[in-house]
């Protein structure tokens, strides 16, 4: 009799074990189980439609980006870099302070500053790097410690369409340097966008006059 009772009690304990374990699970584990249950309860047809919409969104975004790139190539074709570059710009020396760079950032519309050692470009100080240095090292830190020594350069006679890839990301900047490594201009993504916008307006006006 005792043996039968003990076996019966053991069987009940085994049956109750999963419930006890669920009660002892951490909140994160219970959330995971609930999430899996909700996903499992979604109608397969609705889930399929959702996945189709998700894929369609990425296709649309890719097509939009390709359309922007095609428009950029259209309105920059036939122009060299020198026609779109910034020629009125300010530079910093490697011994100047972050405070000096901050004053330039405030007093001009420039976001990226070439850093010079004599007549040689040794780096570039971007706006984000300037702000980071101000927060982490203070205004008296040297520009040379915050600048980026690896920077992109292009010749002034490079076709503007070839420079598009280098300026495809927001905030991108290239230094325009001649054959003797002299700095002659700056070209960034914002200024290039303005150039393309003006070309679009000019093309629209020409079309209106023809019509």
Buried (B, 14 or more C-beta within 10 A) or exposed (E): EEEEEEEEEEEEEEEEEEEEEEEEEEEEEEEEEEEEEEEEEEEEEEEEEEEEEEEEEEEEEEEEEEEEEEEBBEBBEEBBBBEBBBEEBEBBBBEBBBEBBBEBBEEEEBBBBBBBEEEEBBBBBBBEBBBEBBEEEEEEBBBBEBBEEEBEEBBBEBEBBEBBEBBBEEEBBBBBBEEEEEBBBBBBBBBBBEBBEEBEEEEEEEEEEEE
